[in-house]
Amino acid sequence: MCNVSIWRRFGAILYDSFLVFAILIIMSLPLYSFDLQENKSLKVAIQIYYYLITQYFFVWFWVNNQGTLGMKTWKIKIVSDSQEPLSYKKAVIRFNVATLSFLFFGLGFLISIFRKDRKCLHDFISRTNLIKP
């Protein structure tokens, strides 16, 4: 059962967003020499590059540490429904569904308010749980 409130989730997300933003700044330093005003395909490639870096950050931490640094700070642990550590497949599914949920006005997150088990859409689809260790 997922027993982590949406406020605790948002605290971890806020913490992790600062970390990801710092990583993206560092990883974008080599790209400053390119002229992005005229090359639309390069703009798209860089957006995909940023997305993959962000995905790698979350997936790696979820699989190897059962949580990101923000989740550790807010005392949240991620496990599969069977209480085992996540596989890469589940972590990638979870990240992509969470991203879509966030882009659609956070509706995938807000359903946790109305669910008894407090699961968000990405938890339900990826068959994962957030627990307090």
N, C-alpha and C positions, 0 to 999 in steps of 0.2 A: 504494500500500500504506500502510496506517495503521501508523505506527511509534511511536505515543505510548502509553506504559504507562498502566495504570489509576491508578496513584499520581500521575502527572503530571496526569491529568485531574482527580482529586479535589483536588489542590492548586489548580488553576485554578478549580474549582467553589467551593471554600471562599473564595478571594479574591473571586470575583464575588458570592458570597452576601452578603458584607459590604457591597459596593457597592449591590446591589439592596435590601437591608434599609434602608440609609440613604435611598435614593430613595423607597422606600415610606413611610417615616416622613414625609419632606417632603411627598409627594403626599397624605398622609392628614390633614394639618393642617386643611384646610377642613372635614373630615368630623367633627371633634370636637364640633361644635355639635348634631349629630343625636342623637336618643335611639334607640339600637340595641336596647334591651332589649325593646321592644314591637313593633317593625316587622321582621318576618322577611324580607319582600321586599327591604327596604333592606339587610339583612345579606347577602343573596345578591347584590344589585347591587354592593355594595362588594367582595365576594370576586371577582366577575367583573372589576371595575375593577382590582384588584390583579393578577390574572392577566394582563390585557391590558397593564398597565404592564411587568410582568416579561417578557412575550413581546416587547414592543416593544424593550426593552433588548437582549435577546439577538439578535433578528433584525436590528436595525439595525446592531449591531456586526459580526455575522457577514457581512452583505452589504457593508457599506461599508468595513470595516477588516480583513476576513478573520480576525477574532477579537476577543474581548472583552478588557478590560484585564487580567483574570486570565490569559487565554490568552497575551497578549503577555508578561506577567511570567514565565510558565512556558515561554516560547518554543514556543508551539503555534500553528499556522496551520491554518485550515480551508479546504478546497477541495472542489470536486465531484470525482467519479471521473475526469472528463476533465481534471483539473488546472486548471479555470477557477474564477473567483470564483463564489460561490453566488448563485442567484437568490432572490427573495423567497419564491417557492413552496417551494423546497427548504428554505429556512431555517425557514419556518413549520411544515412537516412535521417537520423535525428537532426543533424545540422541543417540539411537542406529543407526539411519540413519546418523546422523552427524559423529559418530565414523567410520562407514563404509566409508563415504565420505572422511574422513581424511586419512584412511588407503589406499585408492586407489588414492594416490598422491594428495589429496585435490581437486579432480575433482568436487565433489559435491559443494565445496565452490566456485571454479573458474567459475562455470556457472553463478554466480550472476553478473559477469562482463558483460556478454552478454545479460542478461535479463533486460528489461525495468523497471520492478518492483524491481530489485536487490535481488530477493529471491534466496537463496541457495536451493539445492536439499532437505535438511531436512525441510526447511520452507514449501516448496511446498507439500511434502508428508504428513507432520503433520498438514498442514493447519494453520500455525502460521505466525506471522509478528513480525519483530523487528521495533520499532518506537522510535523516539526521544520524550521523555515526555515534 
